Amino acid sequence: MLQTFPEILEPAESFTHINLTNTAIKDLPSSLEHLVGLQRLKLKLCSNLVSLPNSIVKLSLLSHLDCSGCCRLTEIPNNIGCLSSLTELSLQGSSIVNLPESMVHLSVLKSLDLTDCKRLAVPNNIGCLSSLTKLSLEGSSIVNLPESMAHLSSLKSLNLSGCKLLESVLKLPPNLNQVSAFDCPSIKKMVLNSRSNSREGIFKFHLTNNQEIDAAFWSNIGEEVCIKITDKAYWPVVFCFPGSVVPRWFHYCCKGHSVTMEKVSPNLLIGFALCVVLGPEEDMYAMRIGKARVMYKFGFISDGEMYSYDHCYMPEGISNWSSQDRFINQDHTLIWKHQLNLRIDMERFHDAHSFTFEILDDDDDEPCFLTRIQSSTVKECGICPLYIRKKYDDSDHDESFFSPRIQSSTVKECGISSLHTEKNDDDEPFLPTLIF
């Protein structure tokens, strides 16, 4: 096993990638600067590595630096901000305590992985990383996020899973489309930014195993769900959060693992919002929420015939971001969108009725790293049709009718003081549809 990296005696442009994964090296020579063509340096699992040479910052083409698993690495060069081409930096599992002030000059840095950096304090100036799109603080010991986080205007993915001490998540960046907060039991305040300008076409939010969240969260998450559900740009939408009931605006709901919607509207049906309430099993290892998928059947009747789609899946599973299994220890609510294929089935949906949504036991024999959620874990489920108003005759199939218009009255009707409350027969009925 390599223990010493050789001295570089003269400039060398031909070496663009160096992989020292799982070697026994303790340090790198200052002559590393002579590798002027180096673009990727992988030091993953170099458990004896204690430092990086200051000369590394002279590698002007270095774009990827992977120090994940370098458990003895306690610091990185103070002038690391001189790495003008650095786009990805991983310090996962290192013993880094502080990030240098010069980090703010990493103007093209897109991915920063600080997973399991348990001694690290997130710097207040992290908001200066204007190009950052992906940030993982998973498993860290942070209590509060710096206010400057709100200035990370390019950030798309934020992973806070396993931050057991994290108490508040406020002033998040405006363009996030993935927020992962598995196993964050101490969060008391959390506010999502409902004015997202992101058009990535996907939105995933997960908060699990939390009983401390304040009442304001339910109003905020309700607004966020309605905005993302009624936005045509976001068809892959997944929400997962603690909850024991289907939200009240799911007018069609039922105990158990299936629900049927009989009524239809004269407006154009384009899809459904679907919801299930999952309960933990006695065997916690049977409910790995971090890496799971939901299989369901969707069916309807049209012109006297039954049509069925038997192997539908929640978009991209519940999540596959987590670096480890995550389990649930309380009831959780899952909400996602099911899009109808109007190009193929327009005529079938025209007079369709008796829409059925049913969770299936996933007994697929194909190898799968995801947990298959079984119908026995589903306590309740709901379905809410999504329409847009017809503005054309039946012979006009112009795609312009796919441009949804969010009705403010609809969003107010779904404004989710109701997300965390039981249904009451004496209450005024909520709208059974969401109309764009």
ZIURVEN-V569526 format. One record per residue. RES is the residue in one letter. PHI is phi as a letter, one per 30 degrees, with the letter a starting at -180 (999 if undefined). BURIAL is 1 if it has 16 or more other C-alpha atoms within 10 Angstrom, else 0. Layout:
RES;PHI;BURIAL / RES;PHI;BURIAL
//
This chain:
M;999;0 / L;d;0 / Q;c;0 / T;b;0 / F;d;0 / P;d;0 / E;d;0 / I;c;0 / L;d;0 / E;a;0 / P;e;0 / A;b;0 / E;c;0 / S;d;0 / F;d;0 / T;c;0 / H;b;0 / I;b;0 / N;c;0 / L;c;1 / T;e;1 / N;i;1 / T;c;1 / A;c;1 / I;d;1 / K;c;1 / D;a;1 / L;c;1 / P;d;1 / S;d;0 / S;d;1 / L;e;1 / E;d;1 / H;d;1 / L;d;1 / V;d;1 / G;c;1 / L;d;1 / Q;c;1 / R;b;1 / L;b;1 / K;c;1 / L;c;1 / K;e;1 / L;i;1 / C;d;1 / S;d;1 / N;c;1 / L;d;1 / V;c;1 / S;a;1 / L;c;1 / P;d;0 / N;d;1 / S;d;1 / I;d;1 / V;d;1 / K;d;1 / L;d;1 / S;d;1 / L;c;1 / L;d;1 / S;c;1 / H;b;1 / L;b;1 / D;c;1 / C;c;1 / S;d;1 / G;i;1 / C;d;1 / C;d;1 / R;c;1 / L;d;1 / T;c;1 / E;a;1 / I;b;1 / P;e;1 / N;d;0 / N;c;1 / I;d;1 / G;d;1 / C;d;1 / L;d;1 / S;d;1 / S;c;1 / L;d;1 / T;c;1 / E;b;1 / L;b;1 / S;c;1 / L;c;1 / Q;e;1 / G;i;1 / S;d;1 / S;c;1 / I;e;1 / V;c;1 / N;b;0 / L;c;1 / P;d;0 / E;e;0 / S;d;0 / M;e;1 / V;d;1 / H;d;1 / L;d;1 / S;d;1 / V;c;1 / L;d;1 / K;c;1 / S;b;1 / L;b;1 / D;c;1 / L;c;1 / T;e;1 / D;h;1 / C;d;1 / K;d;1 / R;c;1 / L;d;1 / A;c;1 / V;d;1 / P;d;1 / N;d;0 / N;c;0 / I;d;1 / G;d;1 / C;d;1 / L;d;1 / S;d;1 / S;c;1 / L;d;1 / T;c;1 / K;b;1 / L;b;1 / S;c;1 / L;c;1 / E;e;1 / G;i;1 / S;d;1 / S;c;1 / I;d;1 / V;c;1 / N;b;0 / L;d;1 / P;d;1 / E;d;1 / S;d;1 / M;e;1 / A;d;1 / H;d;1 / L;d;1 / S;d;1 / S;c;1 / L;d;1 / K;c;1 / S;b;1 / L;b;1 / N;c;1 / L;c;1 / S;e;1 / G;i;1 / C;d;1 / K;d;1 / L;c;1 / L;d;1 / E;c;1 / S;b;1 / V;b;1 / L;b;1 / K;h;1 / L;d;1 / P;e;1 / P;d;1 / N;c;1 / L;d;1 / N;b;1 / Q;b;1 / V;b;1 / S;c;1 / A;b;1 / F;d;1 / D;h;1 / C;b;1 / P;d;1 / S;c;1 / I;d;1 / K;c;1 / K;b;1 / M;a;1 / V;b;1 / L;c;1 / N;c;1 / S;d;1 / R;c;0 / S;d;0 / N;c;0 / S;d;1 / R;b;0 / E;d;0 / G;i;0 / I;b;1 / F;b;1 / K;b;1 / F;b;1 / H;b;1 / L;b;1 / T;b;1 / N;h;1 / N;b;1 / Q;c;0 / E;c;0 / I;d;1 / D;d;0 / A;d;0 / A;d;0 / F;d;1 / W;d;1 / S;d;1 / N;d;1 / I;d;1 / G;d;1 / E;d;1 / E;d;1 / V;d;1 / C;d;1 / I;d;1 / K;d;1 / I;d;1 / T;c;1 / D;c;1 / K;e;1 / A;d;1 / Y;c;1 / W;d;1 / P;d;1 / V;b;1 / V;b;1 / F;b;1 / C;b;1 / F;a;1 / P;d;1 / G;l;1 / S;c;1 / V;b;1 / V;d;1 / P;e;1 / R;d;1 / W;d;1 / F;d;1 / H;d;1 / Y;c;1 / C;b;1 / C;a;1 / K;d;0 / G;j;1 / H;c;1 / S;b;1 / V;a;1 / T;b;1 / M;c;1 / E;d;0 / K;d;0 / V;b;1 / S;b;0 / P;d;0 / N;d;0 / L;d;1 / L;d;1 / I;c;1 / G;l;1 / F;b;1 / A;c;1 / L;c;1 / C;b;1 / V;b;1 / V;c;1 / L;c;1 / G;c;1 / P;d;1 / E;d;0 / E;d;0 / D;d;0 / M;e;0 / Y;d;0 / A;d;1 / M;b;1 / R;d;1 / I;d;1 / G;d;1 / K;b;1 / A;b;1 / R;b;1 / V;c;1 / M;c;1 / Y;b;1 / K;c;1 / F;b;1 / G;b;1 / F;a;1 / I;c;1 / S;b;1 / D;h;0 / G;i;0 / E;c;0 / M;c;0 / Y;c;0 / S;b;0 / Y;c;0 / D;c;0 / H;b;0 / C;c;0 / Y;b;1 / M;e;1 / P;e;1 / E;h;0 / G;i;1 / I;d;1 / S;a;1 / N;b;1 / W;d;0 / S;d;1 / S;d;0 / Q;b;0 / D;d;1 / R;b;1 / F;c;1 / I;c;1 / N;b;1 / Q;a;1 / D;d;1 / H;b;1 / T;c;1 / L;c;1 / I;b;1 / W;a;1 / K;c;1 / H;c;1 / Q;c;0 / L;d;0 / N;d;0 / L;d;0 / R;d;0 / I;c;0 / D;c;0 / M;e;0 / E;d;0 / R;d;1 / F;d;1 / H;e;1 / D;c;0 / A;d;1 / H;a;1 / S;h;1 / F;d;1 / T;b;1 / F;b;1 / E;b;1 / I;d;1 / L;c;1 / D;d;0 / D;d;1 / D;c;0 / D;e;0 / D;d;0 / E;d;0 / P;e;0 / C;a;0 / F;d;0 / L;c;1 / T;d;1 / R;c;1 / I;d;1 / Q;c;1 / S;d;1 / S;d;0 / T;d;1 / V;d;1 / K;d;1 / E;a;1 / C;b;1 / G;b;1 / I;b;1 / C;b;1 / P;d;1 / L;c;1 / Y;b;1 / I;b;1 / R;d;1 / K;d;0 / K;b;0 / Y;a;0 / D;d;0 / D;d;0 / S;d;0 / D;c;0 / H;c;0 / D;e;0 / E;d;0 / S;d;0 / F;d;0 / F;d;0 / S;d;0 / P;d;1 / R;b;0 / I;d;1 / Q;d;0 / S;d;0 / S;d;0 / T;d;1 / V;d;1 / K;d;0 / E;d;1 / C;c;1 / G;d;1 / I;d;1 / S;d;1 / S;d;1 / L;d;1 / H;c;1 / T;b;0 / E;d;0 / K;d;0 / N;b;0 / D;d;0 / D;d;0 / D;d;0 / E;d;0 / P;d;0 / F;d;0 / L;e;0 / P;d;1 / T;b;1 / L;c;1 / I;c;1 / F;d;1
//
